[in-house]
Amino acid sequence: MGAPLELVANRAQGTGVYPDGEALIEAVRAVARGPLAAVVEDCDRKGVYPESVLRHLGNTGVLGVHHDDRRALGQPSAAADFGLAIRAAAEVSRVCGATGFMVWCHQVCGVYMEQSRNPHLGGEVLARHLRGQTLGATGMSNPMKTFAGIEQFLLKAKREGDGYLVNGTLPWVSNLGDDHYFGAVAALETSANEPAHEIMFIVRCDAPGVERRNCPSFSAMEGTNTWAVRLSDYRVGATNLLADPVRPFIGRIRGAFVLLQTAMGIGVTQGAIDSMRRVEPQLGHVNQFLEDRPDELQAELDGLVARIMNLARTPYATDQEHLINVLDARAQAAELALRAAQSALLHAGARGYLMSSDVQRRVRESHFVAIVTPAIKHLRKEIARLSQPVLPVAVAA
Ligand SMILES: Cc1cc2nc3c(=O)[nH]c(=O)nc-3n(C[C@H](O)[C@H](O)[C@H](O)COP(=O)(O)OP(=O)(O)OC[C@H]3O[C@@H](n4cnc5c(N)ncnc54)[C@H](O)[C@@H]3O)c2cc1C
C-alpha cells in the first residue's frame, strides 16, 4: 500500500520532496489509489476530466523526472530518469488508462519544449510545466504517421514576415483546456523545386486563430478532454517555435516519445493482473483452466519492464538497433495489454461484464493502447522498414 493520503498531501506542499525514486513511486501510488480511483468511473462513463489529479501528480514532482534539468523540482543534482517516469506513469495507468495517457501527453510535450532549446519555452515556462502548474499535450499523431507514409500533413504553414502562419485541422488532441498547449507540426508551402520542409511549434489553446471543436463519443478515454483543433492563420514565431527544420529533431526525440508511451501498456496490463488476482480466492478453482493466468502474465510483464528499463537508460539514442528495440517494446506492451485485459474479463466472468467494472473498462483502454499512434500496425510497418537490409548500390539498382 502507498502512504496515507494526508501524508502525501503534506509532502506535496512543495516539489522535490521525493529525492529517491521509491518514495516518489509510493507518492504516485497514493494519488492513483486515492483521488484518481475516486473519479475513475466518472472519468470513463461521464467524461469527467481529472484535472485536479493531474495537478496533484504535478505536486509530487513525477511529471518532470525525465528532464535533464530537475532544478524546478528541487532536485538540482538528479539526472534525467526515464525509467522512473515510465514506472510512475504505469502506476497511474494501472488505475486509469485515460489519466495515464494524459500523463504521457504532458511528459512528451515537456520533451519537445526542453529539447527545442528555445529559451522562450525553457526557464520558468518549462519549470511550471515540470511541476504540472500548466498542462501540455501533443498533436503529433498526424506527423508521425505522415513520416511513416501512412497519412498526409493536415496542417500547412506559409512564411509571413519573420515567422509563419499555420492553417488546418487536427482531428483529435487530448488533454486540452482553455489555457493548455500542445506540440504540432505543419508542412511549409514550398515551390516545386524546393525540398519538403516542416516546422514544429507549440499551439496555445487561448491564442488567436485556435478553435476547439467537440469530438464524437469514444468507446473509452472520454475523460481525456480530446478535441478537434482548427488553426486559422495561427502565428508561429520565435516564442513558440520548437524545431525548424523538423526531421532531425524528430529523429532525435522519436525513441523517447515512443518509449515513454510503454507506460500505458505496462499499467493497463498490471491493472488487469491485479483484477485477476482479486477473484482468485472465489474463482481460482475454475479459472485454473484458463490460459494467460496471472502468474504467467506477471512473469511476461516483469521481463518486458526489465527490457524497457534498460532502454530507458539511453532515451535519446538514435541508432537503428535501439530504435527497433523501442518500437518492439512498445508493440509488445500493447499486445500484452490486449491479452491481459481479455484474460481478466474471462477470469472475472459476468461481474467483469458490468459497465461499472474496472475489468470491462480496461478491455476498452487496452484497445486504445493498441490503436493510438504509434498503433500496432504502424509499429510493425516501421520495424519492417528499419529491418530491411541496406543493399549495396550496385545490387539495389
Ligand atoms: C480517444 C483518442 C485520443 C487521441 N488523442 C490524440 C492526441 O492527443 N494527439 C494526437 O496527435 N492524436 C490523438 N489521437 C489520434 C490517434 O493517435 C490516431 O492517429 C487516430 O486514432 C487515427 O489512427 P488510425 O490508425 O485510425 O489511422 P488510419 O487507420 O491510418 O486511418 C486513416 C485516417 O482516417 C481517419 N479516420 C478514421 N476514422 C475516422 C472517423 N470516424 N472520423 C474521422 N477521421 C477518421 C484517421 O484520423 C486517419 O487520418 C487520439 C485518438 C483517439 C481515438
PDBQT file of the ligand as one rigid body, heavy atoms in Angstrom, charges set to zero:
ROOT
HETATM    1  C1  LIG A 401      -9.505   8.982 -27.788  1.00  0.00    +0.000 C 
HETATM    2  C2  LIG A 401      -8.440   9.407 -28.718  1.00  0.00    +0.000 A 
HETATM    3  C3  LIG A 401      -7.480  10.301 -28.298  1.00  0.00    +0.000 A 
HETATM    4  C4  LIG A 401      -6.472  10.714 -29.155  1.00  0.00    +0.000 A 
HETATM    5  N1  LIG A 401      -5.560  11.624 -28.712  1.00  0.00    +0.000 NA
HETATM    6  C5  LIG A 401      -4.624  12.087 -29.572  1.00  0.00    +0.000 A 
HETATM    7  C6  LIG A 401      -3.681  13.081 -29.145  1.00  0.00    +0.000 A 
HETATM    8  O1  LIG A 401      -3.681  13.531 -28.006  1.00  0.00    +0.000 OA
HETATM    9  N2  LIG A 401      -2.799  13.531 -30.042  1.00  0.00    +0.000 N 
HETATM   10  C7  LIG A 401      -2.756  13.076 -31.332  1.00  0.00    +0.000 A 
HETATM   11  O2  LIG A 401      -1.913  13.531 -32.099  1.00  0.00    +0.000 OA
HETATM   12  N3  LIG A 401      -3.607  12.105 -31.741  1.00  0.00    +0.000 NA
HETATM   13  C8  LIG A 401      -4.531  11.609 -30.902  1.00  0.00    +0.000 A 
HETATM   14  N4  LIG A 401      -5.398  10.634 -31.325  1.00  0.00    +0.000 N 
HETATM   15  C9  LIG A 401      -5.258  10.100 -32.700  1.00  0.00    +0.000 C 
HETATM   16  C10 LIG A 401      -4.660   8.689 -32.733  1.00  0.00    +0.000 C 
HETATM   17  O3  LIG A 401      -3.349   8.664 -32.221  1.00  0.00    +0.000 OA
HETATM   18  C11 LIG A 401      -4.663   8.147 -34.172  1.00  0.00    +0.000 C 
HETATM   19  O4  LIG A 401      -3.892   8.927 -35.021  1.00  0.00    +0.000 OA
HETATM   20  C12 LIG A 401      -6.030   8.117 -34.728  1.00  0.00    +0.000 C 
HETATM   21  O5  LIG A 401      -6.794   7.295 -33.891  1.00  0.00    +0.000 OA
HETATM   22  C13 LIG A 401      -6.065   7.622 -36.179  1.00  0.00    +0.000 C 
HETATM   23  O6  LIG A 401      -5.282   6.485 -36.310  1.00  0.00    +0.000 OA
HETATM   24  P1  LIG A 401      -5.715   5.279 -37.239  1.00  0.00    +0.000 P 
HETATM   25  O7  LIG A 401      -4.732   4.204 -37.019  1.00  0.00    +0.000 OA
HETATM   26  O8  LIG A 401      -7.181   5.023 -37.127  1.00  0.00    +0.000 OA
HETATM   27  O9  LIG A 401      -5.472   5.835 -38.678  1.00  0.00    +0.000 OA
HETATM   28  P2  LIG A 401      -5.723   5.053 -40.013  1.00  0.00    +0.000 P 
HETATM   29  O10 LIG A 401      -6.229   3.676 -39.800  1.00  0.00    +0.000 OA
HETATM   30  O11 LIG A 401      -4.469   5.225 -40.784  1.00  0.00    +0.000 OA
HETATM   31  O12 LIG A 401      -6.916   5.889 -40.601  1.00  0.00    +0.000 OA
HETATM   32  C14 LIG A 401      -6.738   6.768 -41.728  1.00  0.00    +0.000 C 
HETATM   33  C15 LIG A 401      -7.305   8.114 -41.436  1.00  0.00    +0.000 C 
HETATM   34  O13 LIG A 401      -8.729   8.083 -41.235  1.00  0.00    +0.000 OA
HETATM   35  C16 LIG A 401      -9.071   8.938 -40.161  1.00  0.00    +0.000 C 
HETATM   36  N5  LIG A 401     -10.294   8.429 -39.536  1.00  0.00    +0.000 N 
HETATM   37  C17 LIG A 401     -10.596   7.168 -39.321  1.00  0.00    +0.000 A 
HETATM   38  N6  LIG A 401     -11.840   7.083 -38.778  1.00  0.00    +0.000 NA
HETATM   39  C18 LIG A 401     -12.290   8.322 -38.663  1.00  0.00    +0.000 A 
HETATM   40  C19 LIG A 401     -13.508   8.874 -38.184  1.00  0.00    +0.000 A 
HETATM   41  N7  LIG A 401     -14.515   8.143 -37.731  1.00  0.00    +0.000 N 
HETATM   42  N8  LIG A 401     -13.618  10.213 -38.178  1.00  0.00    +0.000 NA
HETATM   43  C20 LIG A 401     -12.637  10.973 -38.643  1.00  0.00    +0.000 A 
HETATM   44  N9  LIG A 401     -11.489  10.504 -39.122  1.00  0.00    +0.000 NA
HETATM   45  C21 LIG A 401     -11.326   9.187 -39.142  1.00  0.00    +0.000 A 
HETATM   46  C22 LIG A 401      -7.868   8.872 -39.223  1.00  0.00    +0.000 C 
HETATM   47  O14 LIG A 401      -7.705  10.066 -38.470  1.00  0.00    +0.000 OA
HETATM   48  C23 LIG A 401      -6.707   8.746 -40.196  1.00  0.00    +0.000 C 
HETATM   49  O15 LIG A 401      -6.262  10.003 -40.561  1.00  0.00    +0.000 OA
HETATM   50  C24 LIG A 401      -6.415  10.196 -30.480  1.00  0.00    +0.000 A 
HETATM   51  C25 LIG A 401      -7.370   9.278 -30.915  1.00  0.00    +0.000 A 
HETATM   52  C26 LIG A 401      -8.380   8.876 -30.055  1.00  0.00    +0.000 A 
HETATM   53  C27 LIG A 401      -9.377   7.895 -30.555  1.00  0.00    +0.000 C 
ENDROOT
TORSDOF 0
